[in-house]
Amino acid sequence: MTKRQFIIASLLKKIGIQRKQKRLLAAADELHLLKQAGIVLGRNVWQNLENIEYYKVNYWSIDKIQQEINVYDQKIKDIEEEIQNIKKQQKINYNQVEKSDPIVEQQYKEQKTLVDEITTEIKAISNEATYIKRSFDGAMAKLKAMTENDNINQEQENIEQLKTKFLELKNRKHEADQNLAKESATLKQLSTQLSKSKKTYKDISADNHDVMAKANQSLNTYKSKIGHLENEASNHYFEIGENISVDCFIDNDCRIAVKQQFKLCKIIRALKKSIDYNSILADR
């Protein structure tokens, strides 16, 4: 509100047109603008105030705050870089597992099929050997019951054939058992390799998850500290802007310090007057 607007509003107030609520709202809006303008002014000129005695406390306080913020900023950058490196390594590990596992899994499936085939073969040999042994036992019992008039030679020949067949089956089963042991050992190695690969990836992922959780916790802590420091700095900025926007009109050093922001100082002075006008019109 300009001085002319204030005079007109004052005359309207005298004849009963006060608009008190409007004046209160205008004053509140202007107070908010005033604070923001003061902070902007202080932020833009604080570095010019090192040698002005009154503002040294603000200057060195902000300088210290900025140094602390820079330290936390660097820590945040380091942590974010670490997180990105972990994510990249996780992707590499996952891709390696994805590339190697299908090959090993296929080898495992083929080996499992081979072991199952050998096991089936051994079972078939054992069944056939059981059948032959039963036939042999039957032939021996028959031979004992034969008399001289029976065809003993033919039965003895049958028994010899059964012995030969049983011995062949015994040798086949021995070879099959050895083969099964060998192929089962290979199957176990492939199974261990698969389990180890997946376990290693899971273990690494779990470790990385813990590291990233702690890193994110540290990030939140440092960001919170920076937020607190920035609020502290804003208080100094506002204090500088509040005071130097007045001092620049009466002190040459202050005027030089705010040279590039002198228009903002004029705006702040105008806002202060407008707030006073609105407060008077609202009987505050």
Contacts in CASP RR format, 6 or more apart in sequence:
PFRMAT RR
TARGET T0000
AUTHOR 0000-0000-0000
METHOD contacts of the structure
MODEL  1
MTKRQFIIASLLKKIGIQRKQKRLLAAADELHLLKQAGIVLGRNVWQNLE
NIEYYKVNYWSIDKIQQEINVYDQKIKDIEEEIQNIKKQQKINYNQVEKS
DPIVEQQYKEQKTLVDEITTEIKAISNEATYIKRSFDGAMAKLKAMTEND
NINQEQENIEQLKTKFLELKNRKHEADQNLAKESATLKQLSTQLSKSKKT
YKDISADNHDVMAKANQSLNTYKSKIGHLENEASNHYFEIGENISVDCFI
DNDCRIAVKQQFKLCKIIRALKKSIDYNSILADR
1 9 0 8 1.000
1 26 0 8 1.000
1 273 0 8 1.000
1 274 0 8 1.000
1 277 0 8 1.000
1 278 0 8 1.000
2 270 0 8 1.000
2 274 0 8 1.000
3 273 0 8 1.000
3 277 0 8 1.000
5 277 0 8 1.000
6 277 0 8 1.000
6 280 0 8 1.000
6 281 0 8 1.000
9 19 0 8 1.000
9 23 0 8 1.000
9 277 0 8 1.000
9 281 0 8 1.000
10 280 0 8 1.000
10 281 0 8 1.000
12 18 0 8 1.000
12 19 0 8 1.000
13 281 0 8 1.000
18 281 0 8 1.000
19 281 0 8 1.000
20 281 0 8 1.000
20 282 0 8 1.000
20 283 0 8 1.000
23 278 0 8 1.000
23 279 0 8 1.000
23 281 0 8 1.000
23 282 0 8 1.000
24 278 0 8 1.000
24 282 0 8 1.000
24 284 0 8 1.000
26 274 0 8 1.000
26 278 0 8 1.000
27 275 0 8 1.000
27 278 0 8 1.000
27 279 0 8 1.000
27 282 0 8 1.000
27 284 0 8 1.000
30 271 0 8 1.000
30 274 0 8 1.000
30 275 0 8 1.000
30 278 0 8 1.000
31 275 0 8 1.000
33 271 0 8 1.000
34 268 0 8 1.000
34 271 0 8 1.000
34 272 0 8 1.000
34 275 0 8 1.000
35 238 0 8 1.000
37 264 0 8 1.000
37 267 0 8 1.000
37 268 0 8 1.000
37 271 0 8 1.000
38 237 0 8 1.000
38 238 0 8 1.000
38 240 0 8 1.000
38 241 0 8 1.000
38 242 0 8 1.000
38 245 0 8 1.000
38 268 0 8 1.000
39 234 0 8 1.000
39 237 0 8 1.000
39 238 0 8 1.000
39 241 0 8 1.000
40 237 0 8 1.000
40 264 0 8 1.000
41 237 0 8 1.000
41 240 0 8 1.000
41 241 0 8 1.000
41 244 0 8 1.000
41 245 0 8 1.000
41 258 0 8 1.000
41 261 0 8 1.000
41 264 0 8 1.000
41 265 0 8 1.000
41 268 0 8 1.000
42 236 0 8 1.000
42 237 0 8 1.000
42 238 0 8 1.000
42 240 0 8 1.000
42 241 0 8 1.000
42 244 0 8 1.000
43 237 0 8 1.000
44 260 0 8 1.000
44 261 0 8 1.000
44 264 0 8 1.000
45 240 0 8 1.000
45 241 0 8 1.000
45 244 0 8 1.000
45 257 0 8 1.000
45 258 0 8 1.000
45 260 0 8 1.000
45 261 0 8 1.000
46 55 0 8 1.000
46 58 0 8 1.000
46 59 0 8 1.000
46 62 0 8 1.000
46 236 0 8 1.000
46 237 0 8 1.000
46 240 0 8 1.000
47 59 0 8 1.000
48 256 0 8 1.000
48 257 0 8 1.000
48 258 0 8 1.000
49 55 0 8 1.000
49 56 0 8 1.000
49 58 0 8 1.000
49 59 0 8 1.000
49 240 0 8 1.000
49 244 0 8 1.000
49 257 0 8 1.000
50 56 0 8 1.000
50 59 0 8 1.000
51 253 0 8 1.000
52 253 0 8 1.000
52 254 0 8 1.000
52 257 0 8 1.000
54 243 0 8 1.000
54 247 0 8 1.000
55 240 0 8 1.000
55 243 0 8 1.000
55 244 0 8 1.000
58 236 0 8 1.000
58 239 0 8 1.000
58 240 0 8 1.000
61 232 0 8 1.000
61 236 0 8 1.000
62 233 0 8 1.000
62 236 0 8 1.000
62 237 0 8 1.000
65 229 0 8 1.000
65 232 0 8 1.000
65 233 0 8 1.000
65 236 0 8 1.000
66 233 0 8 1.000
68 225 0 8 1.000
68 229 0 8 1.000
69 226 0 8 1.000
69 229 0 8 1.000
69 230 0 8 1.000
69 233 0 8 1.000
72 222 0 8 1.000
72 223 0 8 1.000
72 225 0 8 1.000
72 226 0 8 1.000
72 229 0 8 1.000
73 226 0 8 1.000
75 218 0 8 1.000
75 222 0 8 1.000
76 219 0 8 1.000
76 222 0 8 1.000
76 223 0 8 1.000
76 226 0 8 1.000
79 215 0 8 1.000
79 218 0 8 1.000
79 219 0 8 1.000
79 222 0 8 1.000
80 219 0 8 1.000
82 211 0 8 1.000
82 215 0 8 1.000
83 212 0 8 1.000
83 215 0 8 1.000
83 216 0 8 1.000
86 208 0 8 1.000
86 211 0 8 1.000
86 212 0 8 1.000
89 208 0 8 1.000
90 204 0 8 1.000
90 205 0 8 1.000
90 208 0 8 1.000
93 201 0 8 1.000
93 204 0 8 1.000
93 205 0 8 1.000
94 201 0 8 1.000
97 197 0 8 1.000
97 198 0 8 1.000
97 201 0 8 1.000
100 197 0 8 1.000
101 194 0 8 1.000
101 197 0 8 1.000
101 198 0 8 1.000
104 190 0 8 1.000
104 193 0 8 1.000
104 194 0 8 1.000
104 197 0 8 1.000
105 194 0 8 1.000
107 190 0 8 1.000
108 187 0 8 1.000
108 190 0 8 1.000
108 191 0 8 1.000
108 194 0 8 1.000
111 183 0 8 1.000
111 186 0 8 1.000
111 187 0 8 1.000
111 190 0 8 1.000
112 187 0 8 1.000
114 183 0 8 1.000
115 180 0 8 1.000
115 183 0 8 1.000
115 184 0 8 1.000
115 187 0 8 1.000
118 176 0 8 1.000
118 179 0 8 1.000
118 180 0 8 1.000
118 183 0 8 1.000
119 180 0 8 1.000
121 176 0 8 1.000
122 173 0 8 1.000
122 176 0 8 1.000
122 177 0 8 1.000
122 180 0 8 1.000
125 169 0 8 1.000
125 172 0 8 1.000
125 173 0 8 1.000
125 176 0 8 1.000
126 173 0 8 1.000
128 169 0 8 1.000
129 166 0 8 1.000
129 169 0 8 1.000
129 170 0 8 1.000
129 173 0 8 1.000
132 162 0 8 1.000
132 165 0 8 1.000
132 166 0 8 1.000
132 169 0 8 1.000
133 166 0 8 1.000
135 162 0 8 1.000
136 159 0 8 1.000
136 162 0 8 1.000
136 163 0 8 1.000
136 166 0 8 1.000
139 155 0 8 1.000
139 158 0 8 1.000
139 159 0 8 1.000
139 162 0 8 1.000
140 159 0 8 1.000
142 155 0 8 1.000
143 152 0 8 1.000
143 155 0 8 1.000
143 156 0 8 1.000
143 159 0 8 1.000
146 152 0 8 1.000
146 155 0 8 1.000
241 268 0 8 1.000
244 254 0 8 1.000
244 257 0 8 1.000
244 258 0 8 1.000
244 265 0 8 1.000
245 258 0 8 1.000
245 264 0 8 1.000
245 265 0 8 1.000
245 268 0 8 1.000
245 269 0 8 1.000
246 269 0 8 1.000
247 254 0 8 1.000
248 254 0 8 1.000
248 255 0 8 1.000
248 257 0 8 1.000
248 258 0 8 1.000
248 262 0 8 1.000
248 265 0 8 1.000
249 255 0 8 1.000
249 265 0 8 1.000
249 269 0 8 1.000
255 262 0 8 1.000
258 264 0 8 1.000
258 265 0 8 1.000
END
